[in-house]
Amino acid sequence: MLRKKMNNWTADITNDPYDDYNLIVEIMCNEEDIAVIKKGNEGLEIKWYPNEEELTIPLKWLSGLLNEAEKRMQE
C-alpha cells in the first residue's frame, strides 16, 4: 500500500479484495471515504461517493494521483 497525502486529503493505492485483488486508489478527506479510482473497460474510472458537504479537491494533487494510478495499473 502506498499513501499519497496533501493537507487533509489522502489516497491509498492498494488491492481490492472484492475484485480479484486488482489495484485501486481510495481517496479520503479528513479520513472519510470520498471516492475510488479503478481500472475499467475503457481506462481509469472514478466513483464519487455521496457527500453532504461541498469539497474542493486540489487539482494538481489529483492530476498527480491519476498519473500515478494509471502508471501502476498498466503494469
C-alpha positions in Angstrom: 0.0 0.0 0.0 1.2 3.5 -0.9 -0.2 6.6 0.7 -0.2 10.0 -1.1 -1.1 12.9 1.2 -1.8 16.6 0.8 -3.3 18.7 3.6 -6.5 16.9 4.7 -6.6 14.8 1.5 -5.1 11.3 1.4 -5.1 8.5 -1.1 -4.2 4.8 -0.6 -3.1 2.8 -3.6 -4.0 -0.8 -2.5 -5.5 -4.0 -3.7 -9.3 -4.6 -3.9 -10.1 -7.9 -2.2 -13.6 -7.8 -3.8 -12.2 -7.6 -7.3 -9.5 -10.3 -7.6 -7.1 -8.0 -5.7 -6.8 -5.6 -8.6 -5.2 -2.2 -7.8 -7.5 0.6 -6.7 -7.0 4.1 -5.3 -9.1 5.0 -2.3 -9.5 8.8 -1.9 -10.2 10.3 1.5 -10.8 13.7 3.0 -10.4 14.0 6.8 -10.2 10.2 6.9 -13.7 9.9 5.3 -14.0 7.8 2.1 -14.8 10.2 -0.8 -14.1 8.2 -4.0 -12.3 5.3 -5.5 -10.3 5.1 -8.7 -10.2 1.8 -10.5 -9.4 0.4 -13.9 -12.5 0.0 -16.1 -13.0 -1.4 -19.6 -12.1 1.9 -21.3 -9.4 3.2 -18.9 -9.5 4.6 -15.4 -12.9 5.3 -13.7 -13.6 7.5 -10.7 -16.6 6.7 -8.5 -17.6 9.6 -6.2 -19.5 8.7 -3.1 -22.4 10.9 -1.9 -21.3 13.7 0.4 -23.3 16.3 2.3 -20.6 19.0 2.3 -19.0 20.7 -0.6 -15.4 19.6 -1.2 -12.7 21.4 -3.2 -10.1 18.9 -4.5 -6.6 20.3 -5.2 -6.3 19.7 -9.0 -2.5 19.5 -9.0 -2.7 16.7 -6.4 -5.5 14.9 -8.2 -3.7 15.1 -11.5 -0.5 13.6 -10.0 -2.6 10.9 -8.3 -4.3 10.0 -11.6 -1.0 9.8 -13.4 0.5 7.5 -10.7 -2.6 5.3 -10.7 -2.6 5.0 -14.5 1.1 4.1 -14.4 0.7 1.4 -11.7 -2.5 -0.1 -13.2 -0.8 -0.6 -16.6 1.9 -2.9 -15.1 
